[in-house]
């Protein structure tokens, strides 16, 4: 995404570092959030709490909002 940032409108390009950072963090946590830590025998609910979920959902909602705005701007219609 960072490599192609110049292809986006300025307002979206300015958000690319944030989008890349959030994407990287959520990707790293995905397996553990779904399956827990198998080596330690800990289920996801012992590793994550409500605050973690709210944070991840907030990031996902903001990323989706940005992408929908970009789509509407480039295609000229709502998805």
N, C-alpha and C positions, 0 to 999 in steps of 0.2 A: 504494500500500500504506500509506503513512504517513497519507494522508487518511482511510483506513478503519480505522486501527489500533484505535479505540475499540470496534469490533465484535468484537474477538477477546478470548479470555481473557487475564488479566493476564500470565501467564507467556509467552504468545506475543507479546503487545503489547510486552513488554520486549525482545524479540528483533527487532522490526520494523526499527529503525534499522540493525542489522547486516545483516539480510536485504536491505534496500533498497540498502545500500552494496555488498554483494557482488554483487547482481544487476546494478547499474550497472557495476561493474568488469568482470564477465564479459561483459556485453553489448558493452562498448567493445572488448574484446579478441577477440571471436568471429571477425570477418572476417579479421583479421590472423593469428589462430591457424590458420585453415583455409586461407587463400590466400597468406599472407606479405605482404610489402610490395611490391606490383607496381611501384610507381614506382621504388623503389630496386633492384628485381630480387632481393630477398632472400626465400628460401623460409622457411616457418614454423620449420623446424628450426634455422635460423641466428638466429632471433629469440627463441626460447624454449628452455628447458632442462628437465631432469627436475624441478628444484625448482619451476619454474613449474607444471608438470603436477601435481605432488603438492599444491601449494597450491590449485589450482583444484579438484582432486578432493576435497580435504578440505572446502572450502567447500560443494561440491555435496552431499557426504554429510551434512554437518550440516544444510543446508537441507532435504534430503529427510527426515531424521530428525525435524525440527521439524514439517514438514507432515504426516507420517504420524501423529505424536502428536496433532496438532490434529484430523486426520480421525477417528482412533479415539475421541477424546474427544467430538467433536460427533455422530458417526454411531453410535458404540457398537459398532463392529466393525472388524476389520482390513481394510485395502484389498486 
